Amino acid sequence: MNEFKIASKIYHDYSFKEGNQHIASEYNLYHILKYAKEKNVTKVLEIGTGIGTILSLFQEAKKEGFLKISNYIGTEANEFCLEQIQLNCYNHDHSDLNSSIVSDGSQIDLNGFELAIIDGKAPYLEQVVTNLLSENALILIEGYREDQVNRIKSVLDLNKRPYDYFMRFSTWRNPPYGPFHQKFQAGHTIFFLNPTKNDREFCGKMRRLARLRYHGRKVVNFRSLVKIIG
Ligand SMILES: C[S@@+](CC[C@H](N)C(=O)[O-])C[C@H]1O[C@@H](n2cnc3c(N)ncnc32)[C@H](O)[C@@H]1O
């Protein structure tokens, strides 16, 4: 399976699950897989596992041989979500992904994460960015959490860590199923720590294309194109 098939399968499955109001968008699931593949990510941290959409995404990607993920740690404290994670991610898992859920950021007992996904309240965000990430890590902020983007920039500046980033709004329309009724899916902001020349060029290109993408999505549903070309 390619990244579109894995992301759309997981999004479709979770669209019909209990508590689906806050799941990650299909667009973001797809791009999480693309970034993780491009950077050979093996260790993932998610702040705000919710009902487990992104954990299932990595379990599926590992099972399908799409990614060589070895570790996933998520934070979640909500009782309802913890019950759903058990049902959705652990009762029938055949992926061999080494994963655990901790109640908050102070309990994360691993470091060197190459990808951190921020999808919930993150009181430990500064500590995560300072202490738990690999040299060339990616940080993806789901949706448009401007306050968290600003906190990340401040802590990276304070630590004098080189980075580049851009905000990627979605060019995909929401499918007819699922919890979201607005026209376009949610996008994300992505940070590249110690960016390579390619990373910097990519960020620059995406910033330059932002206006074109914004207008282009009104006439073309890029989801249909990606579905065809993979
Ligand atoms: C945006 S959600 C995280 C969604 C998660 N990444 C996913 O894609 O399934 C952020 C936070 O909202 C809370 N939350 C999510 N779904 C909930 C639900 N159905 N009921 C109560 N709290 C929920 C959880 O505490 C979670 O950490």
The ligand as an SDF file (V2000), in Angstrom:
LIG
                    3D

 27 29  0  0  0  0  0  0  0  0999 V2000
   -7.0250   16.8090   18.6250 C   0  0  0  0  0  0  0  0  0  0  0  0
   -7.2020   15.6120   19.8680 S   0  0  0  0  0  0  0  0  0  0  0  0
   -6.0160   14.3950   19.4010 C   0  0  0  0  0  0  0  0  0  0  0  0
   -6.4710   13.5300   18.2780 C   0  0  0  0  0  0  0  0  0  0  0  0
   -5.5380   12.3980   17.9190 C   0  0  0  0  0  0  0  0  0  0  0  0
   -4.2450   12.8360   17.4950 N   0  0  0  0  0  0  0  0  0  0  0  0
   -6.1510   11.5650   16.8140 C   0  0  0  0  0  0  0  0  0  0  0  0
   -5.8870   11.8570   15.6320 O   0  0  0  0  0  0  0  0  0  0  0  0
   -6.9240   10.6450   17.1310 O   0  0  0  0  0  0  0  0  0  0  0  0
   -6.5230   16.4200   21.2610 C   0  0  0  0  0  0  0  0  0  0  0  0
   -6.9930   15.9790   22.6400 C   0  0  0  0  0  0  0  0  0  0  0  0
   -8.3900   16.0340   22.7160 O   0  0  0  0  0  0  0  0  0  0  0  0
   -8.8470   15.0560   23.6570 C   0  0  0  0  0  0  0  0  0  0  0  0
   -9.8750   14.2510   22.9820 N   0  0  0  0  0  0  0  0  0  0  0  0
   -9.8180   13.7460   21.7410 C   0  0  0  0  0  0  0  0  0  0  0  0
  -10.9480   13.0720   21.4410 N   0  0  0  0  0  0  0  0  0  0  0  0
  -11.7310   13.1840   22.5290 C   0  0  0  0  0  0  0  0  0  0  0  0
  -13.0280   12.7030   22.8400 C   0  0  0  0  0  0  0  0  0  0  0  0
  -13.7400   12.0230   21.9500 N   0  0  0  0  0  0  0  0  0  0  0  0
  -13.5270   12.9720   24.0530 N   0  0  0  0  0  0  0  0  0  0  0  0
  -12.8330   13.6930   24.9370 C   0  0  0  0  0  0  0  0  0  0  0  0
  -11.5780   14.1790   24.7090 N   0  0  0  0  0  0  0  0  0  0  0  0
  -11.0420   13.9330   23.5060 C   0  0  0  0  0  0  0  0  0  0  0  0
   -7.6980   14.2100   24.0620 C   0  0  0  0  0  0  0  0  0  0  0  0
   -7.2830   14.4880   25.3820 O   0  0  0  0  0  0  0  0  0  0  0  0
   -6.6310   14.5830   23.0330 C   0  0  0  0  0  0  0  0  0  0  0  0
   -5.3540   14.5050   23.5600 O   0  0  0  0  0  0  0  0  0  0  0  0
  1  2  1  0
  2  3  1  0
  2 10  1  0
  3  4  1  0
  4  5  1  0
  5  6  1  0
  5  7  1  0
  7  8  2  0
  7  9  1  0
 10 11  1  0
 11 12  1  0
 11 26  1  0
 12 13  1  0
 13 14  1  0
 13 24  1  0
 14 15  1  0
 14 23  1  0
 15 16  2  0
 16 17  1  0
 17 18  1  0
 17 23  2  0
 18 19  1  0
 18 20  2  0
 20 21  1  0
 21 22  2  0
 22 23  1  0
 24 25  1  0
 24 26  1  0
 26 27  1  0
M  CHG  2   2   1   9  -1
M  END
$$$$
